[in-house]
Amino acid sequence: MGNPESIVLSLLVLISLPPYQWAHAVKQDMLFTDYHIRIANDLPNDIFHLPSPNEPQLFIHCKSGDRDIGPKPMLNGGVYTFDTKINFFRTTLFFCFARWENFHKEGRFDLFKATRDEDRCLKHQHTYFWSVRSDGFYFSNNNETWRDEYPW
């Protein structure tokens, strides 16, 4: 064992260290907040390959390092929703693979990233929105103003 002076000195050094990023999340109760995620299929109808109303043209598969939401076929105008929380270290990340069947397009986008989204999703009761369109994946935190964040 060390002498009492070295133990006190070690404790003083630990106390004086700057707080880590995760302390911010704990302070603001971010760990207990449900984040509501909504993805809409806003792709245009394909006038050359008119699918039946029951035939999906968009397939989305979202997951994180420890949670797989599973693949979801989406009809035109369909909506895919789920909830998540931020983990203690604020490393929560959900990403999605998307496939637009009729045009053979595939893409990947970061659906939810704790350090990016915990604050930008406060405006609409911790709900944020994604819209899959012909030119990319659009984000909104109020379901009115949209920003193209990931092209196909």
C-alpha positions in Angstrom: 0.0 0.0 0.0 1.1 3.6 -0.6 1.6 6.2 2.0 -1.4 8.4 2.9 0.2 11.5 1.2 0.4 9.7 -2.2 -3.2 8.5 -1.8 -4.5 12.0 -1.1 -2.4 13.4 -4.0 -3.9 10.7 -6.4 -7.4 11.6 -5.3 -6.7 15.3 -5.9 -5.5 14.6 -9.4 -8.6 12.5 -10.2 -10.9 15.2 -8.9 -9.2 17.9 -11.0 -9.6 16.0 -14.3 -12.1 17.5 -16.8 -15.4 15.7 -17.1 -15.8 13.3 -19.9 -18.5 13.7 -22.6 -20.7 11.1 -21.0 -21.1 13.3 -17.9 -23.1 15.7 -20.1 -25.6 12.9 -21.0 -26.0 11.9 -17.4 -26.5 15.5 -16.3 -29.3 16.2 -18.7 -31.1 12.8 -18.2 -30.5 11.9 -21.9 -30.0 8.3 -20.8 -33.7 8.0 -19.9 -35.2 9.8 -22.9 -36.9 7.8 -25.6 -36.0 9.0 -29.1 -38.7 8.4 -31.6 -37.5 7.6 -35.1 -39.7 7.8 -38.2 -38.7 6.9 -41.8 -41.1 7.6 -44.6 -41.0 6.1 -48.1 -41.4 9.2 -50.2 -40.1 7.7 -53.4 -42.1 8.6 -56.5 -44.3 6.1 -58.2 -42.5 4.3 -61.0 -44.5 5.0 -64.1 -42.6 2.5 -66.2 -42.8 -0.4 -63.8 -46.1 0.1 -62.0 -46.0 -2.3 -59.0 -49.2 -3.5 -57.5 -50.3 -1.5 -54.4 -49.2 -4.5 -52.3 -45.7 -4.7 -53.8 -43.0 -2.9 -51.9 -40.4 -0.9 -53.9 -38.2 0.1 -50.9 -36.5 -2.2 -48.4 -34.9 -0.8 -45.3 -32.8 -2.7 -42.7 -31.7 -0.8 -39.6 -29.5 -1.9 -36.8 -27.0 -0.9 -34.2 -24.0 -2.8 -32.7 -26.3 -4.7 -30.4 -29.9 -4.3 -31.7 -31.2 -5.4 -35.1 -34.5 -3.8 -36.0 -34.8 -6.2 -38.9 -35.5 -5.8 -42.6 -38.7 -3.9 -43.5 -40.3 -3.9 -46.9 -42.0 -0.5 -47.4 -44.9 0.3 -49.7 -45.0 3.7 -51.3 -46.0 6.2 -48.7 -45.3 3.7 -45.9 -43.8 4.7 -42.6 -41.3 2.7 -40.4 -41.0 3.7 -36.8 -39.1 2.6 -33.6 -37.8 4.0 -30.4 -34.3 4.0 -28.9 -32.4 5.4 -25.9 -28.8 6.7 -25.6 -26.4 4.4 -23.9 -24.2 5.6 -20.9 -21.2 6.4 -23.0 -23.2 8.2 -25.7 -22.0 5.8 -28.4 -25.5 4.7 -29.6 -25.5 4.5 -33.4 -28.2 3.1 -35.7 -27.4 2.8 -39.3 -29.6 1.6 -42.2 -29.2 -0.1 -45.5 -31.8 0.9 -48.1 -32.6 -0.7 -51.5 -34.8 1.0 -54.1 -36.0 -2.1 -56.0 -37.2 -0.7 -59.3 -34.1 1.5 -59.9 -31.5 -0.9 -58.5 -30.2 1.8 -56.1 -28.7 0.9 -52.7 -27.5 3.2 -50.0 -26.4 3.4 -46.3 -27.0 6.2 -43.9 -26.5 6.9 -40.2 -30.1 7.0 -38.9 -29.3 7.9 -35.2 -26.0 8.9 -33.8 -26.1 10.0 -30.1 -23.5 12.7 -30.2 -25.0 14.2 -33.4 -28.7 13.7 -32.6 -29.3 14.1 -28.9 -29.7 17.9 -29.1 -31.0 18.3 -32.7 -34.0 16.1 -31.9 -35.3 18.2 -28.9 -37.7 20.4 -31.0 -40.5 17.9 -31.7 -40.7 15.9 -28.4 -37.6 13.8 -29.1 -39.0 12.8 -32.5 -37.1 13.1 -35.7 -37.9 12.2 -39.2 -36.3 10.7 -42.3 -37.7 10.8 -45.8 -36.3 8.4 -48.5 -36.5 10.2 -51.8 -35.3 9.6 -55.3 -32.1 11.6 -54.8 -31.3 10.6 -51.2 -32.1 10.4 -47.5 -33.5 13.6 -46.0 -33.6 14.6 -42.3 -36.0 16.9 -40.4 -36.4 17.6 -36.7 -39.8 19.2 -37.2 -41.4 17.3 -40.1 -41.5 20.6 -42.1 -37.9 21.7 -43.0 -35.9 19.0 -44.7 -32.2 18.7 -45.5 -30.6 16.1 -47.9 -28.0 14.5 -45.7 -27.1 11.3 -47.6 -27.3 10.9 -51.4 -28.0 7.5 -52.9 
